[in-house]
Amino acid sequence: MAHGRSDVSFTNSYGKKLFVAYMRRDFSCQSECGEPWDVLGWINLDPGETETRASPTRNQWFYYYAEAVDSAFWAGPYVANVSNNKFQKCSCLGVSVSHGPQPYYDVGMRVFDTVKFSGVNFTP
């Protein structure tokens, strides 16, 4: 039973531009490849800016990874594939190319509880 928030906010109180990737529960991914997680990126956050993203399944757990222009980052132990370009993909789908660099790489995401918190505030 879903009991988390229907949307999640990301606020940049860090003072430098941030780029945020996130992972949310998505049942269409589960039917497509067996794991119910959708990984999306990037949210571009200027200092002081807040953006909100939907959590359609209202799952309690939401995951995120962020990088700042000064190389600071917010990471955790939950591995997900991200790309340097804007992307959306099910976590269980691998991507490979026969020529050139691989478009995706692993990052560690942090988890937060959408029952207790409405979003993430990135601070120094």
DOFI-903188 format. One line per 4 residues: their letters; for each residue x, y, z of C-alpha. Coordinates in steps of 0.02 Angstrom, whole numbers. Example, Ala and Ser with C-alpha at 12.3 -4.5 7.8 and 13.67 -1.06 7.14 Angstrom:
BEGIN
as> 615 -225 390 ~ 684 -53 357 .
//
This chain:
BEGIN
mahg> 0 0 0 ~ 70 170 -49 ~ 82 294 91 ~ 219 416 39 .
rsdv> 203 586 -42 ~ 139 612 -218 ~ 282 731 -257 ~ 456 770 -194 .
sftn> 548 936 -191 ~ 732 972 -217 ~ 799 1137 -148 ~ 971 1210 -184 .
sygk> 1032 1298 -26 ~ 1211 1252 -70 ~ 1254 1414 -160 ~ 1321 1338 -322 .
klfv> 1228 1262 -470 ~ 1175 1081 -440 ~ 1125 936 -553 ~ 1011 804 -476 .
aymr> 969 628 -534 ~ 834 529 -445 ~ 755 357 -438 ~ 572 323 -403 .
rdfs> 459 172 -402 ~ 375 141 -570 ~ 271 -16 -596 ~ 287 -5 -786 .
cqse> 473 -41 -762 ~ 429 -195 -660 ~ 318 -263 -798 ~ 452 -220 -928 .
cgep> 603 -299 -846 ~ 567 -358 -670 ~ 625 -213 -560 ~ 505 -71 -516 .
wdvl> 628 76 -521 ~ 639 219 -645 ~ 799 324 -646 ~ 788 503 -712 .
gwin> 905 651 -732 ~ 951 788 -731 ~ 864 924 -632 ~ 965 1086 -650 .
ldpg> 952 1188 -490 ~ 1020 1364 -477 ~ 1061 1429 -302 ~ 901 1460 -205 .
etet> 793 1365 -330 ~ 669 1227 -287 ~ 596 1103 -411 ~ 468 967 -380 .
rasp> 454 796 -461 ~ 307 676 -458 ~ 308 514 -361 ~ 157 435 -447 .
trnq> 159 274 -346 ~ 174 371 -181 ~ 309 250 -128 ~ 387 284 42 .
wfyy> 566 276 -26 ~ 640 398 -152 ~ 823 401 -205 ~ 936 542 -265 .
yaea> 1113 588 -316 ~ 1176 765 -343 ~ 1333 850 -410 ~ 1381 1034 -396 .
vdsa> 1482 1134 -522 ~ 1623 1143 -392 ~ 1634 950 -385 ~ 1540 932 -220 .
fwag> 1420 785 -222 ~ 1284 700 -121 ~ 1292 511 -141 ~ 1245 351 -51 .
pyva> 1255 161 -63 ~ 1113 127 -187 ~ 1190 105 -360 ~ 1103 168 -516 .
nvsn> 1156 205 -696 ~ 1156 386 -752 ~ 1211 475 -910 ~ 1290 646 -935 .
nkfq> 1142 690 -1047 ~ 960 703 -996 ~ 890 528 -973 ~ 750 417 -909 .
kcsc> 770 229 -898 ~ 715 80 -796 ~ 853 31 -674 ~ 856 -147 -737 .
lgvs> 891 -104 -919 ~ 1073 -107 -968 ~ 1139 -1 -1108 ~ 1293 -36 -1211 .
vshg> 1363 29 -1373 ~ 1484 -56 -1490 ~ 1581 102 -1536 ~ 1632 248 -1428 .
pqpy> 1614 276 -1243 ~ 1475 196 -1142 ~ 1336 325 -1115 ~ 1296 269 -936 .
ydvg> 1399 256 -778 ~ 1362 206 -598 ~ 1329 326 -455 ~ 1277 291 -277 .
mrvf> 1109 363 -226 ~ 1047 416 -56 ~ 876 365 6 ~ 749 471 98 .
dtvk> 583 432 177 ~ 438 523 92 ~ 326 490 241 ~ 441 591 356 .
fsgv> 508 719 231 ~ 436 816 84 ~ 601 832 -6 ~ 788 864 -2 .
nftp> 874 1028 42 ~ 1054 1030 -20 ~ 1162 1130 102 ~ 1349 1163 120 .
//
